[in-house]
Amino acid sequence: MSHLRYGAHLHANGIRQHFLRYCSAEAERSGRDPVIIVPGITSPAVTWGFVAERLASRFDTYVLDVRGRGLSEAGVHLDYGLDAQAADLVAFADALSLSRYTVLGHSMGARIAIRAARRTPAGLARAVLVDPPMSGPGRRPYPANLPWYTDSIQRAVRGIDRDGMRTFCPTWTDEQLTLRAQWLHTCDERAIRISFDGFHLDDIHADLPSLACPVLLMTAERGDVVRDDDVAECQSLVPQLTHVRIAGAGHMIPWDNEPGFHAGLGDFLGAPLPTATGD
């Protein structure tokens, strides 16, 4: 049975933000800190539904459509920079009156969480940073090329099917490809270009010491996004940071190794997750 409660919109930080809420009866009774999932650069909220379903067995879970993606506000009038995205996240939690919460950010979403910490949000209880790009001023570039994103978006805007999407994501399952083909057109190409440029212009390492809460850094074995020396640097900047590397996974960790992703969370969120077959 699905734990999806509803999708909804709210007005926060001056824009319309769309989100999906997943929550089981057990999670609602538990009193545990809710989880806000902030997806990556071209991942609308719905594409994280399979992760949210598992988390929702234990935690009230919100999946955010970052501005310019999915059903959240988009357009030429919007600022798509990291500061605006971070302000959106803090305002989103405030609008829902979440007094304590965990942020689980993947890739760009992890960088949003790091930048949001600079605002010292009172409710931020934990942060899970999933394979955040370590690029920035004076650092090595992000190991992906912008045309991979923009070409696939342009194809999706014209209309693309599962097999066409396989050209861009050859290791994904049919179900994953079908969902991406359905939703990728909702990613504003200008938003993606600005976010990608931000991977190289925004200094998230300067923001890391602002993370005063417990932090879990989850990294992929493959993909070269976060290297061992990057982990060591992050640990030096955030002494309370713990790290887990997920075997057999590339950058899209739960897509490549979903059991490893959930196992890597352990009880960091406040309670262990059930196995795929139940408690």
NORSULMO-V921565 format. One record per residue. N is the residue number from 1. RES is the residue in three letters. OMEGA is omega in radians with two decimals (none if undefined). BURIAL is # if it has 16 or more other C-alpha atoms within 10 Angstrom, else .. Layout:
N_RES_OMEGA_BURIAL ; N_RES_OMEGA_BURIAL
//
This chain:
1_MET_-3.11_. ; 2_SER_3.06_. ; 3_HIS_3.13_# ; 4_LEU_3.11_# ; 5_ARG_-3.11_. ; 6_TYR_2.87_. ; 7_GLY_-3.07_# ; 8_ALA_3.08_. ; 9_HIS_2.97_# ; 10_LEU_3.12_. ; 11_HIS_-3.11_. ; 12_ALA_-3.06_# ; 13_ASN_3.03_# ; 14_GLY_3.14_. ; 15_ILE_3.03_. ; 16_ARG_3.12_# ; 17_GLN_3.12_# ; 18_HIS_3.11_# ; 19_PHE_3.02_# ; 20_LEU_3.10_# ; 21_ARG_3.07_# ; 22_TYR_-3.11_# ; 23_CYS_3.05_# ; 24_SER_3.08_# ; 25_ALA_3.13_. ; 26_GLU_3.13_. ; 27_ALA_-3.12_# ; 28_GLU_3.14_. ; 29_ARG_-2.89_. ; 30_SER_-3.06_. ; 31_GLY_3.12_. ; 32_ARG_3.12_# ; 33_ASP_3.07_# ; 34_PRO_-3.12_# ; 35_VAL_3.01_# ; 36_ILE_3.07_# ; 37_ILE_3.07_# ; 38_VAL_-3.05_# ; 39_PRO_-3.10_# ; 40_GLY_-2.85_# ; 41_ILE_3.12_# ; 42_THR_-3.11_# ; 43_SER_3.01_# ; 44_PRO_-3.05_# ; 45_ALA_-3.04_# ; 46_VAL_-3.11_# ; 47_THR_3.06_# ; 48_TRP_-3.10_# ; 49_GLY_-3.09_# ; 50_PHE_3.06_. ; 51_VAL_-3.12_# ; 52_ALA_3.13_# ; 53_GLU_3.13_# ; 54_ARG_3.14_# ; 55_LEU_-3.06_# ; 56_ALA_3.06_# ; 57_SER_-3.13_# ; 58_ARG_-2.99_# ; 59_PHE_2.94_# ; 60_ASP_-2.93_# ; 61_THR_3.11_# ; 62_TYR_3.10_# ; 63_VAL_-3.02_# ; 64_LEU_2.88_# ; 65_ASP_3.09_# ; 66_VAL_-3.11_# ; 67_ARG_-3.12_# ; 68_GLY_3.11_# ; 69_ARG_3.06_# ; 70_GLY_-3.07_# ; 71_LEU_3.05_# ; 72_SER_-3.08_# ; 73_GLU_3.12_# ; 74_ALA_3.05_# ; 75_GLY_-3.07_. ; 76_VAL_-3.12_. ; 77_HIS_-3.01_. ; 78_LEU_2.95_. ; 79_ASP_-3.12_. ; 80_TYR_3.14_# ; 81_GLY_-3.08_# ; 82_LEU_3.13_# ; 83_ASP_3.13_. ; 84_ALA_3.12_# ; 85_GLN_3.11_# ; 86_ALA_3.09_# ; 87_ALA_3.08_# ; 88_ASP_-3.09_# ; 89_LEU_-3.13_# ; 90_VAL_3.14_# ; 91_ALA_3.10_# ; 92_PHE_3.13_# ; 93_ALA_3.12_# ; 94_ASP_-3.12_# ; 95_ALA_3.10_. ; 96_LEU_3.14_. ; 97_SER_3.10_. ; 98_LEU_-3.08_. ; 99_SER_3.06_. ; 100_ARG_-3.14_# ; 101_TYR_3.03_# ; 102_THR_3.00_# ; 103_VAL_3.03_# ; 104_LEU_-3.09_# ; 105_GLY_3.10_# ; 106_HIS_3.04_# ; 107_SER_3.07_# ; 108_MET_3.13_# ; 109_GLY_3.08_# ; 110_ALA_3.10_# ; 111_ARG_3.06_# ; 112_ILE_3.13_# ; 113_ALA_3.14_# ; 114_ILE_3.14_# ; 115_ARG_3.11_# ; 116_ALA_-3.14_# ; 117_ALA_3.11_# ; 118_ARG_3.10_# ; 119_ARG_-3.13_. ; 120_THR_3.11_. ; 121_PRO_-3.04_# ; 122_ALA_-3.03_. ; 123_GLY_-3.06_# ; 124_LEU_-3.06_# ; 125_ALA_-3.13_# ; 126_ARG_3.05_# ; 127_ALA_3.02_# ; 128_VAL_-3.10_# ; 129_LEU_-3.04_# ; 130_VAL_3.07_# ; 131_ASP_-3.14_# ; 132_PRO_3.04_# ; 133_PRO_-3.12_# ; 134_MET_3.12_# ; 135_SER_3.14_# ; 136_GLY_-3.12_# ; 137_PRO_3.12_. ; 138_GLY_-3.11_. ; 139_ARG_-3.13_. ; 140_ARG_-3.11_. ; 141_PRO_3.03_. ; 142_TYR_-3.02_# ; 143_PRO_3.01_. ; 144_ALA_-3.10_. ; 145_ASN_-3.11_. ; 146_LEU_-3.12_. ; 147_PRO_3.09_. ; 148_TRP_3.12_. ; 149_TYR_-3.01_# ; 150_THR_3.13_# ; 151_ASP_-3.12_. ; 152_SER_3.09_# ; 153_ILE_3.14_# ; 154_GLN_3.06_. ; 155_ARG_-3.11_# ; 156_ALA_3.11_# ; 157_VAL_3.10_# ; 158_ARG_-3.09_. ; 159_GLY_-3.11_. ; 160_ILE_3.11_# ; 161_ASP_-3.10_. ; 162_ARG_-3.09_# ; 163_ASP_3.08_. ; 164_GLY_3.12_# ; 165_MET_-3.14_# ; 166_ARG_3.08_# ; 167_THR_-3.10_. ; 168_PHE_-3.07_. ; 169_CYS_-2.97_# ; 170_PRO_-3.09_. ; 171_THR_-3.06_. ; 172_TRP_3.10_. ; 173_THR_3.10_. ; 174_ASP_-3.14_. ; 175_GLU_3.13_. ; 176_GLN_3.14_# ; 177_LEU_-3.14_# ; 178_THR_-3.13_# ; 179_LEU_3.12_# ; 180_ARG_3.12_# ; 181_ALA_-3.12_# ; 182_GLN_-2.94_# ; 183_TRP_-3.03_# ; 184_LEU_-3.12_# ; 185_HIS_-3.13_# ; 186_THR_3.12_# ; 187_CYS_3.14_# ; 188_ASP_-3.07_# ; 189_GLU_3.09_# ; 190_ARG_3.11_# ; 191_ALA_-3.11_# ; 192_ILE_3.13_# ; 193_ARG_-3.12_# ; 194_ILE_3.11_. ; 195_SER_3.13_# ; 196_PHE_3.07_# ; 197_ASP_-3.14_. ; 198_GLY_3.07_# ; 199_PHE_-3.07_# ; 200_HIS_-3.08_# ; 201_LEU_-3.07_# ; 202_ASP_-3.11_# ; 203_ASP_-3.13_# ; 204_ILE_3.09_# ; 205_HIS_3.08_# ; 206_ALA_-3.13_. ; 207_ASP_-3.02_# ; 208_LEU_3.13_# ; 209_PRO_3.10_# ; 210_SER_3.12_# ; 211_LEU_-3.11_# ; 212_ALA_-3.09_# ; 213_CYS_3.00_. ; 214_PRO_-3.07_# ; 215_VAL_3.00_# ; 216_LEU_3.04_# ; 217_LEU_3.13_# ; 218_MET_-3.06_# ; 219_THR_-3.11_# ; 220_ALA_3.08_# ; 221_GLU_-3.12_# ; 222_ARG_3.02_# ; 223_GLY_3.03_. ; 224_ASP_3.11_# ; 225_VAL_3.12_# ; 226_VAL_-3.13_# ; 227_ARG_-3.14_# ; 228_ASP_3.14_. ; 229_ASP_3.04_. ; 230_ASP_3.12_. ; 231_VAL_-3.13_# ; 232_ALA_3.13_. ; 233_GLU_3.12_. ; 234_CYS_3.13_# ; 235_GLN_3.10_# ; 236_SER_-3.14_. ; 237_LEU_-3.13_# ; 238_VAL_-3.02_# ; 239_PRO_-3.11_. ; 240_GLN_-3.12_. ; 241_LEU_2.98_# ; 242_THR_-3.02_# ; 243_HIS_3.00_# ; 244_VAL_3.10_# ; 245_ARG_-3.03_# ; 246_ILE_-3.10_# ; 247_ALA_3.03_. ; 248_GLY_-3.08_. ; 249_ALA_2.92_# ; 250_GLY_-3.03_# ; 251_HIS_3.12_# ; 252_MET_-2.90_# ; 253_ILE_-3.10_# ; 254_PRO_3.06_# ; 255_TRP_-3.09_# ; 256_ASP_-3.07_# ; 257_ASN_-3.09_# ; 258_GLU_3.10_# ; 259_PRO_3.11_. ; 260_GLY_3.10_# ; 261_PHE_-3.11_# ; 262_HIS_3.10_# ; 263_ALA_-3.14_# ; 264_GLY_3.09_# ; 265_LEU_-3.13_# ; 266_GLY_3.07_. ; 267_ASP_-3.09_. ; 268_PHE_-3.09_# ; 269_LEU_-3.13_# ; 270_GLY_3.09_. ; 271_ALA_3.08_. ; 272_PRO_3.08_. ; 273_LEU_3.04_# ; 274_PRO_3.03_. ; 275_THR_-3.11_. ; 276_ALA_-3.10_. ; 277_THR_3.12_. ; 278_GLY_-3.07_. ; 279_ASP_none_.
//
